[in-house]
């Protein structure tokens, strides 16, 4: 990715198209973001650089990266041939990161937001990329102390990649409802299930639900417009919740909150993977897919932010309103044949309660934010070898 980021905008766009033309279909990679914590207070602590230094010379060195603030760390599976490999690597990366963190005396958390640590205390890491984001976004980026799970799926063909993105837009609210894990922020119960999504997608430019584009040419015209008007100066400044990546030939799904539980992280990633492939198959076979305007998808996205898996979503084709859980059950049913073919069907699961629901239930029972976050931290730190 480093080489592609040094290209001119013209070269970057041409490079991306060439990459998609040559891509091997349906390889997959998962990225997980974790909070770096003081083990006693569970406050965010600015110690990413120490983790990075400790990773030098270890198996994690090439798979650990910074993500905006010094109290955050991201680990990546790297490109995997299939989901079984990705699921195994997710466990390995968590175990490797756990051992690294333990060795320097820090802890880890994996909910979409930290429940109380103020953004004013978090330091932006000193890299050219994040210094540039700081210059451009200022207060918008300062407040973005959030943690997510991203899935990359390789798609062969630039037009096909755009069509897959167009199709995935429709299901962003379902994926968010399932993944919601961030009801607490700034020391309060926000009343939301995903405060991460609210502070990120509602503040960042070019974020949330993108438009549907008419093939690669339509997408390229928009990206060229952004460069030519100096609205962006690098391709990573497209922060949509689903996007064609311009450094890798992948469709990247970015809507999900971080997951404390490894099993639920795998289940979520498996659903995203199977859904992406199911949409690609529909495109290949001429199966009609709705092309919904962002304003309608945004109605469901708000419902997912506010009520998560406990709420209701709109069938945007029929207008029927059903429980979010019913939407997800229907989605799992739709992707199941492809999931079985891909070998990831055993990972598909909708929990009795997701992370946001569990935390909210504990809060209603009188548990403190510290007690609740400690429980989530323990889940994130659970030993994963052999799981």
N, C-alpha and C positions, 0 to 999 in steps of 0.2 A: 504494500500500500504506500510505503514511503516514496517509491519512485513515481507512482502515478500522481501523488500530490504535488510533485515538482513540475508537472506538465503545465503548459499554457491552457487556458480554457478550451481553445480549439482542439488542441491535442488530447485533452482529457475526454471530451465528448467523443472524438473519433476512437480513442483507446477503449472507452466503455462499450461502444457499439461492437468493436472487434472482439472484445472479451465475451460479450453475449453471443455473438455468432459462433464462437468456438467452445462455449461452455458445455460441460458434461452435466446432463440433466440430473437434478434432484440430489446432489451432494448437499450436506447440511452442516451448519455450525451454530453453536449456541454461545451467547455471551451473558454472563451474570455479574451484576454489580452488587458490591457489599459495602456496608458502612464500617469504617474503622473506629473502634471503640476503646475507651479506657475500661479495663476489665473490672475496676472497682465501682466507678460511678455510672458506667455505661453511657457517658457523654461521648459525642463525636470527638475524635482527637486527630490532629493534623500530622499523621505519621506515615503517609503513603510512601514518601521517599525512603524511609527505613525498610519498609516491606520490599520495595523495588531493589534496594541494595542487597537485602538478604536473599532475594531470588536469584542473584547473579551466580551462574555456575550450577544451578539446580534444574530439575526437569520442568520447573514452572517458569523459567526465565523468559522464554519466548511467548508465553501465554498470559502474562500478567502486565496490565497496562494501567495508566492513570486515566481518570475520568473527571475532569473539571476541578474538583476540590481535593485537598490533601487529606481529607477524612473519608475518602472513597477509593475503592480499588475494584478493578474489573478483571475477571478471568475468562478465558476463551477456550473452547474445545479445540479450535482449529477445524479445518475442513475434514469432514467425515464422509466415508463412502455411503453409509446408511445410518438409520436412527439407532440401531443397537450400539454402534460404535460411539455415536454422540452421547447416548445415555450413560455408557460406561465412562466416557471421558468427563462428563459432568460430575460424577462421583469422584473420580480421580482428582479433578481440579479443586473441588471443595476440600478434599483431604489434604492435598498439597498446600493449599492456602491456609488451612487450619494449622498445620504443623509450622508453617512459616510465621504466622501470627503469634502462635504460642511461644515460638523461639525468641521473639523480640518483646513479648509482654503486652500484646494488644489482643482485643477480642473482635468479633465480627457480628454484624447484624444484617438481616436481609428482608426488611419490610420496605415498602415503597417510599416512606419518609421516616425520618427520625422523630420520635414523639415530642421531644422538647428542646433539643440543642438549637440555639439561635443561629440563623444564617450569618449574622455579623461576626461570629467567631470562627468561620470556616475560611481557610486560605485557598485561593485559586493556585493550582500548580503552575510552576514556571516553565511552560513550554511555549514555543511560538504560536501553536494552534490555540491554546487557551488564553494566552495574552491577547491574541486577536479577537477572540470571542468577548473578552472583557472590554476591549476598546469599543466594539460595536454595540454590545447589548447592555453594558453597565448594570443597573438595578435588576434587569430581567434575568441576567445570568447569575447575579449574586444570590438571588432567592432560590435558585434551582438546586437545592440540596435534596436530590431525589435519587432513587435507586430502581433500576428496571431489569428486565430480562428481554433480550433481543434474539430473534431466530433468523438466520440467513438460509435461504434455499436457492440453489443454483438453478437457473432456467436457461435453456438453450433458445436463442433467437431473440433479438431486441424487440420486435413487435409483440412476440409472445410474452416477454417479460412485462411489458406495459399492460397487456391484456390481463395477466395474472394479478398485477397490482390493482387494476380496475375492479376485478372480481373480489379481491380481499377486502377492499374498502367496506363492502356491505357487512362484513362480519367483525369489524373492529370492536363494536360495542359488546358483542358476545364474549370475545376474548378478554376484554377488559373486565367485564362482570365476573368472569371466572377467576381472573388473576388478582382482583382487588385485595390489597393488603395494607392500606395506608389511611386508617381513619383518624389518626392523631397527628397533630402538628402544633408547634409553638406552645406546647403544654396544655392543649385543650382537646376535647372530643369535637372534631370539626363538623360532625353530623353527616359527613361524606364517607363513602367507602374507599375512594381513591383520591386523596388530596394531592398525590403526586401528579395525576393526570390534570387536575384542575390548575395547579401552579405551572405546569410545563406547557400543556397545549393551549392554555388561555393567555399565556404571556409571550411565548416565543413567536417570532414571525415564521411564516411558511411552516406551520406545525398543524397537528391534528389531522383532519380528513382532507386529503388532496382531491383535486378535480380528477375526473376520468379523462384520459388523453387518447387521441386518435393515433394510435401506434407510436413507434419510436419518433417519427418525424414530428408529431404533435408535441410530444414531451420535449424533444430537442429544441423546438422553437421557443418553448417557454424558458428552458434553461438558458438559451442564448440571450433571450430578452433580459433575464436577470443579470447576466454578466455584462451585457452591453449598457445597461442602465446603472451599472455599479451598485446594484442591490445586493449582490454577493460577490465575493472574491475567491471563494473556494467551494467545491461541490458539497462539502459536509454541512454547509449552511442551509441545506434543505432538510428540515427537521420533522418532516411528516411522520405520521404514525405507521405508514407503510410506504416504502420507496424502492425504486430500482437503485442499487448502489452503483456509483460511478467508478469505484476502484476495484470492486469484485463483480463478477457476473451473477449477482444474486438479487433476489427480492428480499428485502429486510423488513421484518415485522417488529415494530418498536412500541406497541401500545401497552405492553403488559407491565404491571408492578413486579418488583422482585418477590421471590418466593422463599419464605423461611424453610419450608420442608422440601427436601430433595425429591421425594416421591412426587409431590405436587408440581415441582419444577419440571420433572421429566414428563408427567402427564400433560401439562400445559404445552410443553415444547412438542410432544408427539402430536397433539391435536393441531397445532399450528402447521407442523410439517405435513401431516396427512391432508389438511384442508388446502394447503397450497398446491399439493400434487393433484388433489381432486379437482380443483379449479383449472389447472393446466390440462387435465384430461378432458374436462368439459369443453374447453376451448378447442382442443384437437379434434373432438368428435362432433363439433357443431351444436352442442347442447346449449340452449339459450340461458344466459345469465342476466339478471337485472342490472341495469346501469343507473344507479340511484343518484340523485343530486346530493351534494354534501349537506345541504340544509336539512334533509330528511335523516340522513345517517347521524347527523349531529343531535337530533332529538333523542335517538337511542343512546348516543354517547353520553349525553347528560344524565339520562336515567341510570346508566352503568356507573358513572361517577358518583351519583347521589345515593343510589340504592344497591348497587352491586348485584351479587347473586341472589339477594333477598327481594329484589324488585321485579318489575315487569318491563318487557320490551315490546315494541310495536312490530308486527309483521308489516314491513314497509311496502309489500306488494298488495296484501289484502286489507290492511288497516286494522286487523285484529290485534288485540292486546293480550299477551300471555305472560306467565311467569318467566323470568330470565332462565330459570332452570329448565323449563320446557323447551325454550329456544335452543339451549345447549344440548339437550337430549336429542332433539331433532337433528342438530348439526352433526353430532356424533354418529347418528344413524346414517346420515348422508355420506359421511366420509369413510364409514367402516369397511366397505369392500376394498377400497384403496389402502386403508391402514393394514388390513390383513395381507394384502399383496406386498406391502412394504415391510411387513414384519414388525409393525409398531402397535398393533391393535391391543396387545396385552397392557400397554402403558396407558391407554385411554381410560380416564376415570373422572367423574364429577364428584368431589367430596361432599359429605353430608353438610359440612360448613367449610367455607374457604377461610383464608387467614384473616380477612377483615371481619367476617362474622364471628370468628372465635374471639378476636380481641374485643369486639364490641360487647359480646356476651359477658366476658370477664369484667369489663368496665361496669356493665349494668349490675353485676353481682357485688360491686364495691371494691374490686382490685384497683390498685394504684397503677398509673402509667408505668412506673418503674418495675412493678411486679409483672405487668403484662409484657413489657419489652424484654425483660429478663427471660421470660418463657420463650419468646420468639427467638431471642439470641441463642438460647440453648438448642432450639430446633435447628438453627443455622449451623451450629457447631457440632451437631451430632456426628459421630464417627460414621464414615460411609464405606469403608473397605468391605468389599464383598456384597454390598447392597445393590 
